[in-house]
Amino acid sequence: DVLLSCGSFLLVDTSGEPSDGTELSLLLYNVGTVCDDAFSDNSANAICRQMGYMGAKEWRNTRISNWSETQSDYPINMDNVYCSTAGMEWSECTYATTHNCGHHEDVLLSCENFALVDTSGQPSDGSELSLLLYRNGTVCDDLFSTYAGNVICGTMGLGPVIEWRTATSNVFSDSLQNEYPIKLDNVQCINGEIEWNECRHSTTHNCAHTEDVLLSCQPPVTFELVDTSGVPSDGSELSLLLYKGGTVCDDSFSDNSANVICRKMGLGNAGEWINTGVSNWSETQSSHPISLDDVSCSSGGLEWSECTYTTTHNCEHHEDVLLSCEPPVTFELVDTSGVPSDGSELSLLLYKGGTVCDDSFSDNSANVICRKMGLGNAGEWINTGVSNWSETQNSHPISLDDVSCSSGGLEWSECTYTTTHNCGHHEDV
């Protein structure tokens, strides 16, 4: 089915064809692109809901003017989209139809078809059986299976199914269920299918709410490394790289890709990577689908969200990526060129590959962190005062803020901090 937008918005793929919206797609408004000035998660959620989705999955700008074959053919029709709160309706947001943008600022957006809610109708993390919603309606259990559950859990960014069952009146909430229409029936996914668009379903039904699907999912696992027996690996030796339970093809893969993915898994930079060269390196290799291809990360300092990739492929299992990673690095010091420093001179402090903001930072914080890195107490600390003290400073995210250690003799585990921030790079420690 081609899913068109409600109102003036539409999502299109790289060829300019309407997209189902579940993968990053070019956002159009009145057949023109949308500039990212003032755009936020709130804006993304409001627009996705306006198009009939549950909310936003991900958004970013294109960063280039030719992400799409047809991108530069469109005018830029919208700018300065501002939605002040997460729950706003599109009609409450403000925007301009004039702009000061280039096409490299065009918004890419993906939206959620599915959501899980508890008995009160509040969003659920999926760890307990919850009511499955599709575009603000329930899902009937006809033809539903664990395979369908796995695909749907995956589209929500979660791990495989823990359990699913039918919402008979004695296990869930009649009053809540009756608030929703039944939107989906005859959901059929077979083993090996990992994308929602590979499954079959109908939007008409012959069901009652006693057949509504309840679903629970495991916590999200994006990447993992497994050994030749399919057992999770610590990454110290070359291991099979999996993405959402499928292998990763080596097309466009690079050292940068390897570094970014190792850090995404909470490890250090990549040790080594190769392709398997064969389809039976692992006992279980060929039982996995190929889930990822054309992984391109322009710099090893990027976040995964800044890399590009496809979830379709033209690969065989002999192209599966094997990867090893260095042990995790929590803190490190780098010089103005981004090269690791011994810390004897003032150096840029990094936490898990990102900078540290100076809010609440103190001599106590500095002493604890120096000792955490196996060094003595701190010599000196300042903020950079500028955003270009280091050649690579702006390529790092800001990973840590509000670091507070009440005493210089504390362990790092006794300090408090946040991994969200309200800082600029001129506040980097």
Salt bridges, closest charged atoms under 4 A:
GLU105 OE2 - HIS104 NE2 3.99
ASP106 OD2 - HIS103 ND1 2.72
GLU163 OE2 - ARG165 NH2 2.90
GLU193 OE2 - ARG200 NH1 3.08
ASP212 OD2 - HIS209 ND1 2.75
ASP320 OD2 - HIS317 ND1 2.74
GLU427 OE2 - HIS426 NE2 3.99
ASP428 OD2 - HIS425 ND1 2.80
